[in-house]
């Protein structure tokens, strides 16, 4: 009884970490879509250029007169869905492919050799070229995330699936005549679902850094559309002259979102590791 009581604080702390991460991510999303903004994020005020944080402008204004707070919140409406959507589609593609490569046939070998050749290229450079050459459209940013993240899902699920295939319950299912599809989706998929959820959180965090990196380079998002990467890039050259707030607050938003997604991944990993014991 006492050992159970001693274990409860640890469980509570882990659950609090998970809920905290989820609260921050969904709070940023809800704020981006529904929070009434004090200023129009795409309409500058020429009379309020480079004003420091104050009661009128909580995060200050940039060199064009945009209210930084309004743009930081509005950017969440674009950057987070791009990252989350791209990571989710990558998982939907990568998980079935990863499961398929656990089959001992020629097709699985071809898939893995194709991934080896594909990953020989610097994926971020490939993403930059993809978005730039296809017209700098937002949907191409999602495609770039899918291109980068899908191979990671395939390799992870393949590794987990091959380990599970050595289990006796898989041998028993095969001995009873279970079809390959049933082995994959009834026996393997439920046993890798925890790994998928952890990797999905990690992929979303990585995808957000890709979105920020692309927009920092002026790729994917066209001004005056608010984006955290664009705002960081615009304020970086102002840091030396003392206007620190222009890039600090969007940088903090990226840090907070990425940290929260990684926190979710860590907590899920602990939860699923405990449940598998």
C-alpha positions in Angstrom: 0.0 0.0 0.0 2.8 2.4 0.9 4.7 1.6 -2.3 1.6 2.4 -4.3 1.2 5.7 -2.5 4.8 6.6 -3.2 4.4 5.9 -6.9 1.4 8.2 -7.2 3.3 11.6 -7.2 5.5 10.4 -10.1 2.4 9.4 -12.1 0.7 12.7 -11.4 3.8 14.6 -12.5 4.1 12.7 -15.7 0.4 13.3 -16.5 0.8 16.9 -15.7 3.7 17.2 -18.1 1.5 15.6 -20.9 -1.4 17.9 -20.1 0.8 20.9 -20.0 2.3 20.2 -23.4 -1.1 19.6 -24.9 -2.5 22.7 -23.3 0.3 24.9 -24.7 0.0 23.5 -28.2 -3.8 23.6 -28.4 -3.8 27.0 -26.6 -1.6 28.4 -29.3 -3.9 26.9 -32.0 -7.0 28.3 -30.4 -5.5 31.7 -29.8 -4.4 31.8 -33.5 -7.9 31.0 -34.7 -10.2 32.6 -32.1 -8.4 35.2 -30.0 -9.5 38.7 -30.7 -6.4 40.6 -31.8 -5.7 44.2 -30.7 -4.4 45.1 -34.1 -4.7 43.9 -37.7 -1.7 41.5 -38.2 -1.4 42.5 -41.9 -2.0 46.2 -41.6 1.0 48.3 -40.4 0.8 51.6 -38.6 3.3 54.0 -40.0 3.0 56.1 -36.8 4.1 53.3 -34.6 7.4 52.0 -35.9 9.9 50.1 -33.7 8.0 51.0 -30.5 9.2 48.9 -27.5 6.8 46.7 -25.5 4.2 48.9 -23.7 0.6 48.9 -22.6 -0.4 49.9 -26.2 1.7 47.3 -27.9 2.4 44.4 -25.6 5.3 42.9 -27.7 6.2 46.2 -29.3 6.1 46.9 -33.1 8.5 46.1 -35.9 10.3 48.3 -38.4 7.2 48.5 -40.6 4.8 49.3 -37.8 3.2 45.9 -37.4 2.1 44.9 -33.9 4.3 42.0 -32.9 1.9 40.5 -30.5 -0.9 40.3 -33.1 1.4 38.8 -35.7 2.9 36.2 -33.2 -0.6 35.0 -32.4 -1.8 35.1 -36.0 1.2 33.2 -37.1 0.1 30.2 -35.0 -2.9 29.9 -37.2 -0.6 29.1 -40.2 2.6 27.6 -38.8 1.2 25.0 -36.4 -1.4 23.5 -38.8 1.2 23.2 -41.5 3.5 21.3 -39.1 0.9 19.1 -37.5 -0.8 18.4 -40.8 2.5 17.5 -42.6 3.5 15.2 -39.7 0.1 13.5 -39.6 0.2 12.8 -43.4 3.8 11.5 -43.1 2.6 9.1 -40.4 -0.4 7.9 -42.5 2.0 7.2 -45.4 5.0 6.0 -43.4 3.3 3.6 -41.0 1.7 1.3 -43.6 4.9 1.4 -45.7 7.0 0.5 -42.6 4.6 -2.4 -41.8 4.8 -3.6 -45.4 8.6 -3.7 -45.2 8.5 -6.2 -42.4 7.3 -8.8 -44.9 10.1 -10.9 -46.3 9.6 -10.3 -50.0 11.2 -8.4 -52.9 8.9 -5.4 -52.6 10.0 -4.6 -49.1 13.7 -4.8 -50.2 12.9 -2.4 -53.1 11.2 0.0 -50.7 14.2 0.1 -48.3 16.7 0.5 -51.1 14.7 3.3 -52.6 14.7 5.0 -49.1 18.4 4.6 -48.9 18.9 6.3 -52.2 16.4 9.0 -51.4 18.0 9.8 -48.0 21.4 10.2 -49.6 20.3 13.7 -50.5 20.2 16.5 -47.9 16.5 16.5 -47.2 16.2 20.1 -46.1 18.0 21.2 -49.3 15.6 19.0 -51.3 12.7 20.6 -49.4 13.9 24.1 -50.2 14.3 23.2 -53.9 10.9 21.6 -54.0 9.1 24.6 -52.5 11.0 27.1 -54.6 10.7 25.4 -57.9 6.9 24.7 -57.5 5.9 28.4 -57.1 6.6 29.0 -53.4 3.1 27.7 -52.4 2.0 26.7 -48.8 0.9 23.3 -49.9 4.4 22.6 -51.1 5.6 23.3 -47.5 3.4 20.5 -46.3 4.8 18.3 -49.1 8.3 19.2 -48.1 7.5 18.1 -44.5 6.1 14.8 -45.8 9.2 14.2 -47.9 11.4 14.7 -44.8 9.4 12.9 -42.2 8.0 9.8 -44.1 11.3 7.9 -44.3 11.7 8.3 -40.5 8.4 6.7 -39.9 9.1 3.9 -42.3 12.4 3.0 -40.7 11.1 3.2 -37.1 8.1 1.1 -37.8 10.1 -1.4 -39.7 12.6 -1.8 -36.8 9.8 -2.2 -34.3 7.8 -4.5 -36.5 10.7 -6.8 -37.2 11.4 -7.1 -33.4 7.7 -8.0 -32.8 7.7 -10.5 -35.6 10.0 -12.7 -33.5 7.3 -12.9 -30.8 5.6 -16.2 -30.2 2.1 -14.8 -30.7 3.1 -13.8 -34.3 4.4 -17.3 -34.9 1.2 -18.8 -33.5 -0.9 -16.5 -35.8 1.1 -17.6 -38.8 0.9 -21.2 -37.9 -2.9 -20.8 -37.7 -2.9 -19.5 -41.3 -3.4 -15.8 -40.7 -3.0 -13.8 -43.9 -0.1 -11.2 -44.2 -2.6 -8.4 -44.1 -4.1 -9.7 -40.8 -0.6 -10.1 -39.3 0.2 -6.5 -40.2 -2.9 -4.7 -39.2 -4.4 -6.9 -36.5 -1.3 -8.1 -34.7 1.6 -5.7 -35.5 -0.2 -2.3 -35.8 -1.7 -2.3 -32.3 1.7 -3.2 -30.9 3.5 -0.3 -32.6 0.8 2.3 -32.0 2.6 3.7 -28.9 5.8 4.2 -30.9 3.7 5.9 -33.7 2.2 8.4 -31.3 5.6 9.2 -29.8 7.2 9.6 -33.2 4.2 11.7 -34.4 4.9 14.3 -31.6 8.6 14.3 -32.5 7.8 14.7 -36.2 5.5 17.6 -35.5 8.2 19.3 -33.5 10.7 18.7 -36.3 8.2 19.9 -38.9 7.7 23.1 -37.0 11.4 23.8 -37.2 11.3 23.1 -40.9 8.4 25.5 -41.4 10.2 28.2 -39.4 13.5 27.5 -41.3 11.8 27.8 -44.7 9.9 31.0 -43.8 13.1 32.4 -42.3 14.7 31.9 -45.7 11.6 33.6 -47.4 10.3 30.3 -48.7 6.6 29.2 -48.5 5.2 32.3 -46.9 4.9 35.6 -48.7 4.8 38.9 -46.8 2.8 40.4 -45.2 1.4 37.0 -44.1 2.6 36.5 -40.5 4.9 33.6 -39.9 7.3 33.0 -37.0 10.3 32.4 -39.2 9.6 35.5 -41.3 9.3 37.6 -38.1 12.6 36.2 -36.7 14.4 36.9 -39.9 13.0 40.5 -40.1 14.0 41.2 -36.5 17.5 39.5 -36.6 19.2 42.5 -38.2 17.6 44.8 -35.7 19.1 43.0 -32.6 22.4 44.9 -33.0 20.7 48.3 -32.8 18.7 47.4 -29.6 15.3 46.4 -31.0 15.4 43.0 -29.4 11.6 42.5 -29.2 11.0 42.1 -32.9 12.6 38.7 -33.1 12.6 37.6 -29.5 8.8 37.0 -29.1 8.3 35.0 -32.3 11.5 33.0 -31.4 10.0 32.3 -28.0 6.8 31.1 -29.7 8.7 28.6 -31.8 10.7 27.5 -28.7 7.5 27.1 -26.6 5.7 25.1 -29.3 8.6 22.8 -30.1 9.4 22.3 -26.4 5.7 21.4 -25.7 5.6 18.8 -28.6 8.9 17.3 -27.4 7.4 17.2 -23.8 4.4 15.4 -25.1 6.6 12.9 -26.9 8.7 12.3 -23.7 5.6 11.8 -21.6 4.0 9.4 -24.1 7.2 7.4 -24.3 7.2 6.9 -20.5 3.5 6.0 -20.4 3.7 3.4 -23.2 6.9 2.0 -21.8 5.2 1.5 -18.5 2.1 -0.1 -20.0 4.2 -2.6 -22.0 5.9 -4.0 -18.9 
